[in-house]
Amino acid sequence: MIITTTETIAGKHIVRTLGLARGNTIRTRHLGKDIMAVLRNVVGGEVSEYTKMMAEAREQALDRMVEEAEQLGANAIVAVRFMTTEMMQGAAELLAYGTAVIVEDDD
């Protein structure tokens, strides 16, 4: 599966547009991670616990988007974007979405 943030793929042309493909996940903060974040806030530096959590959330959202595109019969997803929304205090949704397409090599 080719995944790109651009609307085109070099060396390929879109032969069919299948529609929206999306994947999301909702994550909540963890008390243990919050304690570490507070401590890091005092001394400064990256909050690696949250960095890891967000990276995992992005991967899960991407995996779900790819699964949906494959169900549509796509071999690529173009114009991919990410969006986050706070659902409630301490919980956020991460959404990945794009256009599921079928591409073929340029002649």
C-alpha positions as CSV (number, residue, x, y, z in Angstrom):
1,M,0.0,0.0,0.0
2,I,1.4,3.4,-1.0
3,I,0.5,6.1,1.5
4,T,1.3,9.8,0.7
5,T,0.4,13.2,1.8
6,T,0.5,14.5,-1.8
7,E,-2.4,14.2,-4.3
8,T,-0.2,12.4,-6.9
9,I,2.4,9.7,-6.8
10,A,5.5,10.0,-9.0
11,G,5.6,7.4,-11.7
12,K,2.0,6.4,-11.1
13,H,-1.4,7.6,-12.3
14,I,-4.7,7.3,-10.6
15,V,-7.1,5.1,-12.5
16,R,-9.9,5.0,-10.0
17,T,-10.9,7.0,-6.9
18,L,-12.7,4.8,-4.3
19,G,-13.5,7.3,-1.6
20,L,-12.6,8.3,1.9
21,A,-10.4,6.0,4.0
22,R,-10.1,6.8,7.6
23,G,-8.8,5.3,10.9
24,N,-8.9,6.6,14.4
25,T,-8.1,5.8,17.9
26,I,-8.9,7.5,21.2
27,R,-6.3,7.5,23.9
28,T,-6.4,8.6,27.5
29,R,-3.6,9.7,29.8
30,H,-2.2,7.3,32.3
31,L,-1.6,8.3,35.9
32,G,1.9,7.0,36.0
33,K,2.8,8.8,32.8
34,D,1.2,12.0,34.2
35,I,3.5,11.8,37.2
36,M,6.5,11.4,35.0
37,A,5.3,14.3,32.8
38,V,5.0,16.6,35.9
39,L,8.5,15.7,37.0
40,R,9.9,16.3,33.5
41,N,8.1,19.7,33.4
42,V,10.0,20.7,36.5
43,V,13.4,19.8,35.1
44,G,12.6,20.4,31.4
45,G,13.1,18.1,28.4
46,E,11.0,15.9,26.2
47,V,8.1,14.0,27.8
48,S,9.0,10.7,26.2
49,E,6.1,8.9,27.7
50,Y,3.7,11.1,25.8
51,T,5.8,11.0,22.6
52,K,5.7,7.2,22.6
53,M,1.9,7.2,23.3
54,M,1.2,9.6,20.4
55,A,3.5,7.6,18.1
56,E,1.6,4.4,18.9
57,A,-1.7,6.2,18.4
58,R,-0.6,7.5,14.9
59,E,0.5,4.0,13.9
60,Q,-2.8,2.5,15.0
61,A,-4.8,5.2,13.2
62,L,-2.7,4.6,10.0
63,D,-3.2,0.8,10.3
64,R,-6.9,1.2,10.6
65,M,-7.0,3.6,7.6
66,V,-5.0,1.2,5.5
67,E,-7.4,-1.7,6.5
68,E,-10.4,0.4,5.4
69,A,-8.7,1.3,2.1
70,E,-7.9,-2.3,1.4
71,Q,-11.5,-3.3,2.0
72,L,-12.4,-0.8,-0.7
73,G,-9.9,-2.5,-3.0
74,A,-7.4,0.4,-3.0
75,N,-3.6,0.0,-3.6
76,A,-2.8,3.5,-2.5
77,I,-4.0,6.4,-0.3
78,V,-3.4,9.9,-1.4
79,A,-3.8,13.3,0.4
80,V,-3.4,11.7,3.8
81,R,-3.9,14.0,6.8
82,F,-3.9,13.7,10.6
83,M,-6.3,15.5,13.0
84,T,-6.6,15.4,16.7
85,T,-9.6,16.3,18.9
86,E,-9.9,16.5,22.6
87,M,-12.8,14.3,23.5
88,M,-12.8,15.1,27.2
89,Q,-10.2,16.1,29.8
90,G,-7.4,13.6,29.5
91,A,-8.7,11.9,26.4
92,A,-8.0,12.7,22.7
93,E,-8.9,11.2,19.4
94,L,-6.3,10.9,16.7
95,L,-7.7,10.5,13.2
96,A,-5.9,9.7,9.9
97,Y,-7.8,10.1,6.7
98,G,-7.1,10.2,3.0
99,T,-8.5,9.2,-0.4
100,A,-8.4,5.6,-1.3
101,V,-7.4,5.1,-4.9
102,I,-6.2,2.5,-7.4
103,V,-3.0,3.5,-9.1
104,E,-1.0,2.0,-12.0
105,D,2.5,2.6,-13.3
106,D,2.9,5.4,-15.9
107,D,3.5,4.1,-19.4
